[in-house]
């Protein structure tokens, strides 16, 4: 059919005078033009596709180069593990992370697990199996043993990809070298422990300083009482008895006549009566001072015993009444508050017992009370006052210590618990920081409120009923 058509067309073209031949010629010309244009478009399309392909390959190559550079810089390795056949693919950086040669080490699941530290191997294997089985992301950390025996800490992050058509799942992820981070975390933990120990020692020093201060005040009273007794003994009229006795011995042969007729003898009964009254008064005064001495010595023994009991119980969690702890803290500061004319107001509500380390709570309270005292001292107002409130709150017991002292400017409210921050001329910036740390370790929190300079401040200590119940973060 095609051949006949072509022959008919050629025959018609030979007869150029024929109208058919002219139409056929035009049709042939158009066909040739169309075919040539189509070929040009196809050629251009092929060239454009090739250019796109080259561009995509260049982009993929650039991405591959950047990914390789990034993984090397980040000390990260890329891997893929297929669930169906347990085939493993490793990037070049994975070999570097594990200290293995890419030419001699063939990554398989068993070979991979064999490089992990024996203590972490089961945990790593279970994490991988769980991620594949549950089709969930993988995040775990383990140690690997390099050929030279060096321990390296790695963190594995992977996503589970489900392949179509029942081909199973693949675990695609990266291993990050976190050895330096782990070392930094360990150093930070060690520093935090050192800080906690220093905080504890500083708090104990605060309490001890208060104890010594109170003992010193009591010793002043002891010294006054001792001096009074000593002066009373030195000035006692008891020495007059010696003269009376000597006089009676001198006249013991004519004692009746001496008392009846002698001028000195006649005044002797009156003198003895006055002497008796004087000695009785001296005895009464001496007994009073001795009672004061005994009371002050008892007070010293009580304060010292209290400090010793707290020192022995340091770190021991026990059930206690927070109100009693607050009273002990106030007792350690009472003399100082009275000396500086600072009034004290109590607002104690009924509160439940809490399980805490009494010694650490007392450290916090003593420091807060001394800070409140200093804040009041720094103001010129005459009505210096500290208010202590104990009340229950949602998670436990709350102790609020408020003063009407110098207050805290807004920009310092966010820094007041930072280590080293202080507004005192001779302050060290450690007390509030250590108090906040101690409160957090007790499961509670320490926070501050102030309306600004000149408006006083309120420090609020929150203690949970049981250690670790509170969710506060500092």
Secondary structure, DSSP 4 states (H G I P E B T S, - for coil): -HHHHHHHHHHHHHSTTSHHHHHHHHHHHHHHHHHHHHHHHHHHHHHHHHHHHHHHHHHHHHHHHHHHHHHHHTTEEEEEEETTT-BEEE-HHHHHHTT--TTT---BHHHHHHTB-HHHHHHHHHHHHHHHHHT--EEEEEEEE-TTS-EEEEEEEEEEEEPSTT--EEEEEEEEE-HHHHHHHHHHHHHHHHHHHHHHHHHHHHHHHHHHHHHHHHHHHHHHHHHHHHHHHHT-TTHHHHHHHHHHHHTSTTHHHHHHH-HHHHHHHHHHHHHHHHHHHHHHHHHHHHHHHHHHHHHHHHHHHHHHHHHHHTT-EEEE-HHHHHHHHHHHHHHHHHHTT-EEEEEE-----EEEEHHHHHHHHHHHHHHHHHHHHTS--S--EEEEEEEEETTEEEEEEEE-SS---HHHHTTTTSTT---STT--S-HHHHHHHHHHHTT-EEEEE--STTS-EEEEEEEESSTT------
